[in-house]
Amino acid sequence: MLRSYLPILIQIILASLIGFGILGLSYLVGKHKPTPEKLMPYESGVRPTGSAHERFAVKFYLTAMLFILFDVEVIFLYPWAVIYRELRFFGFFEMLTFILVVLAGYVYIWKKGALDWNKN
């Protein structure tokens, strides 16, 4: 039984060796001449001002979580679309119910102002 997992183990070992080998080779062969410009954090071509440890508003995280939530719910539309013809009207009404529930949640958070960045 364990013998069937041997190719997977070999692949993991080879991928690790290749990854560490490339990193090690880059460290040994690459040029190491740090300059102040190279050590400065990249900020889209603009020189950074202030501390890099600024606190983000909670709205940022809330919007990110809501995006992930609705993004994951949209993923459930794909399997339905694949077998849509087999499900017929039952599948259509089930998915319509699902979309209405998701839409109700979206309208709720919209009315609560969770998507409004200008609000304090």
C-alpha positions in Angstrom: 0.0 0.0 0.0 2.7 2.5 0.9 4.4 1.6 -2.4 1.7 3.5 -4.3 2.7 6.7 -2.5 6.4 6.4 -3.5 6.1 8.5 -6.7 4.4 11.3 -4.8 7.2 11.2 -2.2 9.9 11.3 -4.9 8.1 14.2 -6.6 8.0 16.2 -3.3 11.7 15.5 -2.6 12.7 16.5 -6.2 10.6 19.7 -6.1 12.2 20.6 -2.7 15.7 19.9 -3.9 15.2 21.9 -7.1 13.7 24.8 -5.1 16.4 24.9 -2.5 19.1 24.3 -5.2 17.9 27.4 -7.2 17.8 29.5 -4.0 21.3 28.3 -3.0 22.7 28.9 -6.4 21.2 32.4 -6.5 22.8 33.2 -3.2 26.2 31.9 -4.2 26.4 33.3 -7.7 24.3 36.5 -7.4 25.8 39.9 -6.8 25.5 41.3 -3.3 25.9 45.1 -3.4 23.3 46.7 -1.2 22.7 50.3 -1.7 20.2 52.6 0.1 18.0 52.6 -3.0 17.9 48.8 -3.1 17.2 48.6 0.7 14.3 51.1 0.5 10.8 49.5 0.3 9.2 49.7 -3.1 6.0 51.9 -3.1 5.0 52.1 -6.7 7.8 54.5 -7.6 6.9 57.0 -4.8 9.3 57.6 -1.9 7.7 56.3 1.3 6.7 58.8 3.9 5.9 58.1 7.5 6.0 54.8 9.3 5.5 51.5 7.5 3.5 50.4 10.5 0.4 52.5 10.0 -2.9 51.0 11.2 -5.5 50.2 8.7 -9.1 51.1 9.3 -11.4 48.2 10.3 -13.5 49.1 7.2 -10.6 47.8 5.0 -10.7 44.4 6.7 -14.5 44.3 6.7 -14.6 45.0 3.0 -11.9 42.3 2.3 -13.9 39.7 4.3 -17.1 40.6 2.5 -15.4 40.3 -0.8 -14.0 36.8 0.1 -17.4 35.8 1.4 -19.3 36.7 -1.8 -16.5 35.4 -4.0 -16.7 32.0 -2.3 -20.5 32.0 -2.8 -20.1 32.7 -6.5 -18.0 29.6 -6.8 -21.1 27.5 -6.0 -22.6 28.7 -9.3 -20.0 26.8 -11.4 -21.1 23.2 -10.5 -24.7 24.2 -11.1 -23.8 25.6 -14.5 -22.1 22.4 -15.5 -25.1 20.2 -14.8 -27.8 22.7 -15.5 -29.5 20.7 -18.2 -29.8 17.6 -16.0 -31.4 19.5 -13.2 -34.1 21.2 -15.3 -36.6 23.4 -13.5 -35.8 22.0 -10.0 -32.2 23.1 -10.3 -33.1 26.4 -11.8 -35.4 27.3 -8.9 -32.9 26.0 -6.3 -30.2 28.2 -7.8 -32.7 31.1 -8.0 -33.3 30.7 -4.3 -29.6 30.6 -3.6 -29.0 33.8 -5.6 -31.9 35.5 -3.9 -30.4 34.7 -0.5 -27.0 36.0 -1.5 -28.6 39.1 -3.0 -30.5 39.7 0.2 -27.2 39.5 2.1 -25.6 41.9 -0.3 -28.5 44.4 0.0 -28.3 44.1 3.8 -24.6 44.9 4.0 -25.1 47.7 1.5 -27.9 49.3 3.5 -25.8 48.9 6.7 -23.1 51.0 5.0 -20.4 48.3 5.2 -19.4 49.0 1.6 -19.3 52.8 2.0 -15.6 54.0 2.4 -16.5 57.6 2.9 -18.5 57.0 6.0 -16.7 57.3 9.4 
